[in-house]
């Protein structure tokens, strides 16, 4: 029973870590795209 509870906490922690990494990667991708369009002088069509 204690292993199940510990597994829940570890799984939840790892899930949050993965979600945070995906969020940060998404924001970094947006910033890289923004920098690329700014340096090329193109308009952002969003």
N, C-alpha and C positions, 0 to 999 in steps of 0.2 A: 504494500500500500504506500509506503514512504517513497519507494522508487517511482511509483506513478505520479505522485505529487511533485517530486523533484524533476521528473521528465516534463511535466506540464510547465513548470517554471523555466526550465532550460529551453524548451521548445518555443515558449512565448518570447523569451529574451532573444533567441536567434532569429525569430520571425521579425521582431522589431528592428534588429540590426540590419537584416536584409532589406526591409522596407526603407530604412534610412539611407542605405547605400544606393538603392534604386532612385530615390528622390534626389539625392545629391548628384548622381550621374545624369539624371534628366536635366537638372538645372545647369550643370556644367555643359551639357550638349547644347542647350539653348544659348548659353553665353558664347560658346565657340562659334555657333552659327551667326549670332549677332555681330561678333567681332569680324568674322569673315565678310559679311555683307557691308560692314562699315568701312573696312579697308579697301574693298573693291569699288566703293562708291555706288553700289546698287541700292535700290529702294527695297525695303522689307515689305513684302506683299501679304502681311497678316492682317 
